[in-house]
Amino acid sequence: MRAHWGSKLGFILATAGSAIGLGNIWRFPYLLSQNSGGTFLLMYLFCVIFLGYFLLSSKLTFGRIAQTNFINGFQKVCPEKISPMWGKSAGFLTILNIILVSSIYLIVIGWTLSYVVVAGQNLFHLADVNVNQGLFEKVTSSYFGQLFWGILCVASCCFILIKGVKGGIEKASLYLMPILFVLLILMAFWSFSLPNSSKGFAFLFTPDWTKLGFHSDGFQLKEFAHIALLALGQAIYSLSLGMGVCFIYGSYLKPDVDIKKAACWIVGLDTCVALLASCIILPAVFAFDMPANQGPGLTFITLPFVFNQVNGGAFFMFLFFILLFVAALTSLISIYEPIINLLMEKKHMKRWKATLCIAFTNILCSMIILASFTKKWQIKLLGRDLFDFVDYLSGSYTMGLLVLIYCIFMGWKIFPQIMDNLKIKNKWLNKYFLLVLRYLTPLVLVVLFFSA
């Protein structure tokens, strides 16, 4: 018998938990910092509101209709005979994206746990470690240290997943997500109270139109495509649209749940967390005249420096990295679940065995990426170490390609079923769903792929 969510609230929090993770609190602020703040935010909000919500609703609905894994679902829901390549190609990309994303995710979540320990030691005066760039370089240069923290995170994730959908994923989300929001709000008030934080808020909410390609001498498509591709990739990454999570979580839904309203809550919660995280990090950085245009180290280097400059900073630093760890853990749980479901249905594995299988694969792939990242192996692709290459490839291309396959299938093969299950009676809303799935998203993705 297929597992189902115990409550609508549990489903919303679990799905929001899959979306709310390192993508929002670690990746989103540094993408903002590198891409003119308000400029990137504007494009991101456009992508989430006019594309992300409709893609999320449709994919959750596809999963609920299918009631099976992400490979068999294509054959099961289609009223006409279709090529098995639909399921195989989507299945291949789903598995690839899960392996790619979880492999770098495991490394970063390991950083968060190590920082929780160090910040806790400082808070309770068990050690006097300066949490700055030196610590980050020490953490990220240690192959076995990063592997150790990553394995601890995997163990925590497996403990929850083995308990199942209702007893594990849903129960954990009911506790972890409220904690996450309380911590976020506390930290946002702290950042707002800092002197000169207004500079950061201005950077965050003021778009620079020239960065979008609008110059006095004409329009530059390549500049616009660069920001748009990053924003769309982040929206896909943030809403878990490119890893089979929404499909599987939708397949656990009961028929009486209103997906339209649930998707509004999920998108709203996800966007609020991304904005709150940015309101914590960027104003704090600007308050102390720190360079804002940093990459992945923004959260782990610049922000701890800020914490060290204010009264009570040790306490808030400890809170922040707990927040980051909780967010990352909820997302890692959701990343594993589609593969666990696939192994249970296709290979008839027990849940505990399927969980350990994906965990072992994740650790093995992370070990390879870590070897490149820590320069144990001199491996580079397109001038990038494996960590940067995998992050760029998955965030900008492979997840977008999977979304493209789902859009074409849902828009051209099963659109009437999607609309019937969603119970949409408004003809204009129905037409916009059709426009998004059949034309708008595929066209935008194809143009951005080639332009960038």
C-alpha positions as CSV (number, residue, x, y, z in Angstrom):
1,M,0.0,0.0,0.0
2,R,1.3,3.4,-1.0
3,A,2.3,5.8,1.9
4,H,0.3,9.1,2.2
5,W,0.8,12.3,4.2
6,G,-1.0,12.3,7.5
7,S,-2.2,16.0,7.2
8,K,-2.3,18.9,4.8
9,L,-0.1,20.9,7.1
10,G,2.5,18.1,7.3
11,F,2.6,18.0,3.4
12,I,3.0,21.8,3.1
13,L,5.7,21.9,5.7
14,A,7.5,18.9,4.3
15,T,7.4,20.2,0.7
16,A,8.4,23.7,1.9
17,G,11.2,22.1,3.8
18,S,12.4,20.5,0.6
19,A,12.5,23.9,-1.0
20,I,13.8,25.8,2.0
21,G,17.4,24.8,2.4
22,L,20.9,25.8,1.5
23,G,19.5,27.0,-1.8
24,N,17.7,29.8,0.1
25,I,20.0,30.6,3.0
26,W,23.4,29.9,1.5
27,R,23.2,30.0,-2.3
28,F,20.5,32.8,-2.8
29,P,22.3,35.5,-0.8
30,Y,25.7,35.0,-2.5
31,L,24.0,35.0,-6.0
32,L,22.4,38.3,-5.0
33,S,25.7,39.6,-3.8
34,Q,27.4,38.7,-7.1
35,N,24.6,40.0,-9.4
36,S,23.7,43.5,-8.2
37,G,21.3,42.6,-5.5
38,G,17.9,44.1,-6.5
39,T,18.6,43.2,-10.1
40,F,18.8,39.5,-9.4
41,L,16.0,39.7,-6.9
42,L,13.6,41.2,-9.5
43,M,14.3,38.4,-12.0
44,Y,14.1,35.8,-9.3
45,L,10.6,37.0,-8.1
46,F,9.4,37.2,-11.7
47,C,10.6,33.6,-12.4
48,V,9.0,32.3,-9.1
49,I,5.6,34.1,-9.5
50,F,5.0,33.7,-13.2
51,L,6.7,30.3,-13.8
52,G,7.6,28.6,-10.6
53,Y,4.2,28.5,-9.0
54,F,2.6,27.0,-12.1
55,L,5.3,24.4,-12.6
56,L,5.1,23.4,-8.9
57,S,1.4,23.0,-9.0
58,S,1.5,21.0,-12.2
59,K,4.3,18.7,-11.1
60,L,2.6,18.0,-7.7
61,T,-0.6,17.2,-9.6
62,F,1.2,14.9,-12.1
63,G,2.6,13.0,-9.1
64,R,-0.8,12.7,-7.5
65,I,-2.3,11.3,-10.7
66,A,0.5,8.9,-11.2
67,Q,0.7,7.4,-7.6
68,T,4.0,5.8,-8.5
69,N,7.7,6.5,-9.0
70,F,9.1,9.1,-11.4
71,I,10.0,6.6,-14.2
72,N,6.7,4.6,-14.3
73,G,4.6,7.7,-13.9
74,F,4.9,8.8,-17.5
75,Q,3.5,5.5,-18.9
76,K,0.8,5.2,-16.2
77,V,-0.9,8.6,-16.7
78,C,-0.8,8.9,-20.5
79,P,-4.1,7.8,-22.1
80,E,-2.3,7.0,-25.4
81,K,0.7,4.8,-26.1
82,I,3.9,6.7,-25.7
83,S,7.6,6.0,-26.1
84,P,9.3,4.6,-22.9
85,M,12.0,7.2,-23.6
86,W,9.9,9.7,-21.8
87,G,10.2,7.9,-18.5
88,K,13.8,6.8,-19.2
89,S,15.1,10.3,-20.1
90,A,13.3,11.9,-17.2
91,G,14.5,9.1,-14.9
92,F,18.1,9.5,-16.0
93,L,18.1,13.2,-15.5
94,T,16.4,12.9,-12.1
95,I,18.9,10.4,-10.8
96,L,21.8,12.5,-12.3
97,N,20.5,15.7,-10.6
98,I,20.0,14.0,-7.3
99,I,23.5,12.5,-7.4
100,L,25.1,15.8,-8.5
101,V,23.2,18.1,-6.1
102,S,23.4,15.8,-3.1
103,S,27.2,15.4,-3.6
104,I,27.9,19.1,-3.2
105,Y,25.1,19.5,-0.7
106,L,26.6,17.0,1.6
107,I,29.9,19.0,1.7
108,V,28.2,22.3,2.5
109,I,25.9,20.8,5.1
110,G,29.0,19.4,6.7
111,W,30.5,22.9,6.9
112,T,27.3,24.1,8.7
113,L,27.5,21.4,11.3
114,S,31.2,22.0,11.9
115,Y,30.4,25.8,12.4
116,V,27.6,24.9,14.8
117,V,30.1,23.1,17.0
118,V,32.8,25.8,16.8
119,A,30.2,28.6,17.4
120,G,28.8,26.6,20.4
121,Q,32.3,26.2,21.8
122,N,32.8,30.0,21.6
123,L,29.4,30.7,23.1
124,F,30.0,28.5,26.1
125,H,33.7,29.5,26.4
126,L,34.9,26.0,25.8
127,A,37.3,27.2,23.2
128,D,38.5,30.5,21.8
129,V,38.4,30.0,18.1
130,N,38.2,33.0,15.8
131,V,35.5,32.2,13.3
132,N,36.9,33.9,10.2
133,Q,38.5,33.2,6.9
134,G,41.2,31.2,8.6
135,L,38.7,28.8,10.0
136,F,36.9,28.5,6.7
137,E,40.2,27.7,4.9
138,K,41.0,25.2,7.6
139,V,37.6,23.5,7.3
140,T,37.5,23.4,3.5
141,S,41.1,22.3,3.1
142,S,40.7,19.2,5.3
143,Y,39.5,16.2,3.2
144,F,38.8,13.9,6.1
145,G,37.4,16.6,8.3
146,Q,34.8,17.5,5.7
147,L,34.0,13.9,5.1
148,F,33.5,13.3,8.8
149,W,31.0,16.1,9.2
150,G,29.2,15.0,6.0
151,I,28.8,11.5,7.2
152,L,27.3,12.7,10.5
153,C,24.8,14.7,8.5
154,V,23.9,11.7,6.4
155,A,23.4,9.6,9.5
156,S,20.9,12.2,10.9
157,C,19.1,12.2,7.5
158,C,18.9,8.4,7.4
159,F,17.6,8.2,10.9
160,I,14.6,10.3,9.9
161,L,14.0,8.7,6.4
162,I,14.0,5.1,7.7
163,K,10.9,6.0,9.8
164,G,8.9,6.6,6.6
165,V,6.8,9.3,5.1
166,K,4.4,10.0,8.0
167,G,6.5,8.9,10.9
168,G,9.8,10.3,9.6
169,I,9.6,13.1,7.0
170,E,6.3,14.6,8.0
171,K,7.0,14.4,11.8
172,A,10.5,15.9,11.4
173,S,9.1,18.8,9.3
174,L,6.4,19.6,11.9
175,Y,9.1,20.2,14.5
176,L,12.0,21.5,12.3
177,M,10.1,24.1,10.2
178,P,8.6,26.2,13.0
179,I,12.1,26.2,14.6
180,L,13.5,27.4,11.3
181,F,11.1,30.3,11.0
182,V,11.5,31.5,14.6
183,L,15.3,31.6,14.2
184,L,15.0,33.4,10.9
185,I,12.7,36.1,12.4
186,L,15.0,36.6,15.4
187,M,18.1,36.9,13.1
188,A,16.3,39.4,10.8
189,F,15.4,41.7,13.7
190,W,19.1,41.5,14.8
191,S,20.3,42.5,11.3
192,F,17.8,45.3,11.1
193,S,19.1,46.8,14.4
194,L,22.7,47.1,13.1
195,P,24.0,50.6,12.4
196,N,24.2,51.4,8.6
197,S,22.3,48.3,7.7
198,S,20.1,50.5,5.4
199,K,22.9,50.3,2.8
200,G,22.4,46.6,2.6
201,F,18.6,46.9,2.3
202,A,19.1,49.5,-0.5
203,F,21.4,47.1,-2.4
204,L,18.9,44.3,-1.9
205,F,15.8,46.1,-3.1
206,T,17.1,48.5,-5.7
207,P,17.6,47.0,-9.2
208,D,20.3,48.2,-11.6
209,W,18.7,48.2,-15.0
210,T,22.0,48.3,-16.8
211,K,22.8,44.8,-15.4
212,L,19.7,43.5,-17.1
213,G,21.1,44.7,-20.4
214,F,19.1,48.0,-20.7
215,H,21.7,50.6,-21.7
216,S,21.3,54.0,-23.2
217,D,22.8,52.8,-26.5
218,G,20.6,49.7,-26.8
219,F,19.7,46.3,-25.2
220,Q,22.3,43.6,-24.6
221,L,20.6,40.2,-24.8
222,K,23.7,38.3,-23.4
223,E,23.7,40.4,-20.1
224,F,19.9,39.8,-19.7
225,A,20.2,36.1,-20.5
226,H,23.0,35.7,-17.9
227,I,21.0,37.1,-15.0
228,A,17.7,35.4,-16.2
229,L,19.4,32.0,-16.5
230,L,20.9,32.3,-13.0
231,A,17.5,33.5,-11.6
232,L,15.5,30.7,-13.3
233,G,18.1,28.2,-12.3
234,Q,17.8,29.4,-8.7
235,A,14.0,29.2,-8.8
236,I,14.2,25.6,-10.1
237,Y,16.8,24.8,-7.5
238,S,15.0,26.5,-4.7
239,L,11.5,25.0,-5.4
240,S,13.0,21.5,-5.9
241,L,11.6,21.3,-9.4
242,G,14.6,19.6,-11.0
243,M,15.1,16.5,-8.8
244,G,11.8,14.6,-8.7
245,V,10.9,15.8,-5.2
246,C,7.7,17.5,-6.1
247,F,6.6,14.6,-8.2
248,I,7.1,12.1,-5.4
249,Y,5.7,14.3,-2.7
250,G,2.7,14.8,-4.9
251,S,2.3,11.1,-5.3
252,Y,1.9,10.8,-1.5
253,L,-1.1,13.3,-1.6
254,K,-4.7,12.3,-1.0
255,P,-7.3,13.4,-3.5
256,D,-9.0,15.9,-1.2
257,V,-6.0,18.3,-0.9
258,D,-6.3,21.5,-2.8
259,I,-2.9,21.7,-4.6
260,K,-3.5,25.3,-5.8
261,K,-3.7,26.6,-2.3
262,A,-1.0,24.3,-1.0
263,A,1.4,25.4,-3.8
264,C,0.7,29.1,-2.9
265,W,1.8,28.4,0.7
266,I,4.9,26.5,-0.4
267,V,6.0,29.2,-2.9
268,G,5.2,31.9,-0.3
269,L,7.1,30.2,2.5
270,D,10.1,29.5,0.2
271,T,10.3,33.1,-1.0
272,C,9.9,34.5,2.5
273,V,12.8,32.4,3.7
274,A,15.0,33.5,0.8
275,L,14.2,37.2,1.5
276,L,14.6,36.8,5.2
277,A,18.0,35.1,4.8
278,S,19.1,37.9,2.4
279,C,17.8,40.5,4.9
280,I,20.0,38.8,7.6
281,I,23.2,38.5,5.6
282,L,23.5,41.5,3.2
283,P,22.6,44.3,5.6
284,A,25.0,42.9,8.2
285,V,27.8,42.8,5.6
286,F,27.1,46.4,4.4
287,A,26.9,47.6,8.0
288,F,30.6,46.9,8.5
289,D,31.7,48.0,4.9
290,M,32.6,44.4,4.0
291,P,32.9,43.5,0.3
292,A,29.4,42.2,-0.8
293,N,30.3,40.7,-4.2
294,Q,31.6,37.4,-2.8
295,G,30.8,33.8,-3.7
296,P,30.0,30.8,-1.6
297,G,32.3,32.0,1.2
298,L,30.0,35.0,2.0
299,T,28.0,33.0,4.6
300,F,31.1,31.3,6.1
301,I,33.7,34.1,6.0
302,T,32.2,37.5,5.9
303,L,29.1,37.0,8.1
304,P,31.1,35.4,11.0
305,F,33.4,38.4,10.9
306,V,30.4,40.7,11.4
307,F,29.2,38.6,14.3
308,N,32.5,39.1,16.0
309,Q,32.1,42.9,15.8
310,V,28.9,43.2,17.8
311,N,27.7,42.6,21.4
312,G,26.0,39.3,21.7
313,G,27.4,38.2,18.3
314,A,28.6,34.8,19.6
315,F,25.0,33.9,20.5
316,F,23.5,35.0,17.2
317,M,26.3,33.3,15.3
318,F,25.4,30.0,17.1
319,L,21.7,30.6,16.3
320,F,22.5,31.3,12.6
321,F,24.5,28.2,12.0
322,I,21.8,26.0,13.8
323,L,19.3,27.7,11.4
324,L,21.5,26.9,8.4
325,F,21.9,23.2,9.5
326,V,18.2,22.7,10.1
327,A,17.4,24.2,6.7
328,A,20.0,22.0,5.0
329,L,18.8,18.8,6.7
330,T,15.2,19.2,5.6
331,S,16.4,19.6,2.0
332,L,18.7,16.6,2.1
333,I,15.9,14.5,3.4
334,S,13.7,15.5,0.4
335,I,16.6,15.0,-2.1
336,Y,17.0,11.3,-1.0
337,E,13.3,10.4,-1.0
338,P,12.7,10.1,-4.8
339,I,15.5,7.6,-5.1
340,I,14.3,5.7,-2.0
341,N,10.8,5.5,-3.5
342,L,12.3,4.3,-6.9
343,L,14.4,1.5,-5.3
344,M,11.4,0.4,-3.1
345,E,9.1,0.1,-6.1
346,K,11.5,-1.0,-8.9
347,K,13.9,-3.2,-6.9
348,H,11.5,-4.1,-4.1
349,M,14.0,-3.0,-1.4
350,K,13.0,-2.4,2.2
351,R,13.0,1.3,3.1
352,W,16.0,1.0,5.3
353,K,18.0,-0.8,2.6
354,A,17.1,1.8,0.0
355,T,18.0,4.6,2.3
356,L,21.4,3.1,3.1
357,C,22.0,2.6,-0.7
358,I,21.5,6.2,-1.6
359,A,23.4,7.4,1.4
360,F,26.4,5.2,0.5
361,T,26.3,6.5,-3.2
362,N,26.1,10.1,-1.9
363,I,29.1,9.7,0.3
364,L,31.1,8.0,-2.4
365,C,30.4,10.8,-5.0
366,S,31.1,13.5,-2.3
367,M,34.5,11.8,-1.7
368,I,35.4,12.2,-5.4
369,I,34.3,15.9,-5.5
370,L,36.1,16.5,-2.2
371,A,39.3,15.1,-3.7
372,S,39.1,17.7,-6.4
373,F,37.9,20.5,-4.1
374,T,40.8,20.0,-1.6
375,K,43.3,19.5,-4.5
376,K,44.1,15.9,-3.5
377,W,43.4,15.2,-7.1
378,Q,44.2,17.8,-9.8
379,I,40.8,17.4,-11.6
380,K,39.3,20.3,-13.4
381,L,36.5,20.5,-16.0
382,L,36.1,23.7,-18.1
383,G,38.6,25.4,-15.8
384,R,36.6,24.6,-12.6
385,D,37.2,22.1,-9.8
386,L,34.5,19.4,-9.5
387,F,32.6,21.3,-6.8
388,D,32.2,24.5,-8.8
389,F,31.6,22.5,-12.0
390,V,28.8,20.4,-10.5
391,D,27.1,23.4,-8.9
392,Y,27.2,25.3,-12.2
393,L,26.1,22.4,-14.4
394,S,23.2,21.3,-12.2
395,G,22.0,24.8,-11.2
396,S,22.1,26.2,-14.7
397,Y,21.5,23.3,-17.1
398,T,20.7,19.7,-16.1
399,M,17.8,20.7,-13.7
400,G,16.5,23.1,-16.3
401,L,16.6,20.3,-18.9
402,L,14.6,18.0,-16.7
403,V,12.0,20.8,-16.2
404,L,11.8,21.1,-20.0
405,I,11.0,17.4,-20.4
406,Y,8.3,17.6,-17.7
407,C,6.8,20.8,-19.3
408,I,6.5,19.3,-22.7
409,F,5.0,16.1,-21.4
410,M,2.5,17.9,-19.1
411,G,1.6,20.5,-21.6
412,W,1.2,18.3,-24.7
413,K,0.4,14.8,-23.4
414,I,-1.6,15.1,-20.2
415,F,-2.7,18.7,-19.9
416,P,-6.5,17.9,-19.6
417,Q,-5.8,15.5,-16.8
418,I,-3.7,18.1,-14.9
419,M,-6.4,20.7,-15.2
420,D,-9.2,18.2,-14.2
421,N,-7.2,17.1,-11.1
422,L,-6.4,20.7,-10.1
423,K,-10.2,21.6,-10.6
424,I,-9.5,24.9,-12.3
425,K,-12.7,26.5,-13.6
426,N,-11.4,29.9,-14.6
427,K,-10.7,29.8,-18.3
428,W,-8.0,32.5,-18.2
429,L,-6.1,30.7,-15.5
430,N,-6.5,27.5,-17.5
431,K,-5.1,29.2,-20.6
432,Y,-2.1,30.6,-18.6
433,F,-1.3,27.2,-17.3
434,L,-1.3,25.9,-20.8
435,L,0.9,28.8,-22.0
436,V,3.4,28.2,-19.2
437,L,3.7,24.4,-19.8
438,R,3.5,24.3,-23.6
439,Y,5.2,27.4,-24.7
440,L,6.5,29.9,-22.2
441,T,8.8,27.8,-20.0
442,P,10.2,25.6,-22.9
443,L,10.9,28.7,-25.0
444,V,12.5,30.6,-22.1
445,L,14.7,27.6,-21.2
446,V,15.8,27.0,-24.8
447,V,16.6,30.7,-25.5
448,L,18.5,31.0,-22.2
449,F,20.5,27.8,-22.8
450,F,21.7,29.1,-26.2
451,S,22.1,32.7,-25.2
452,A,24.2,32.0,-22.2
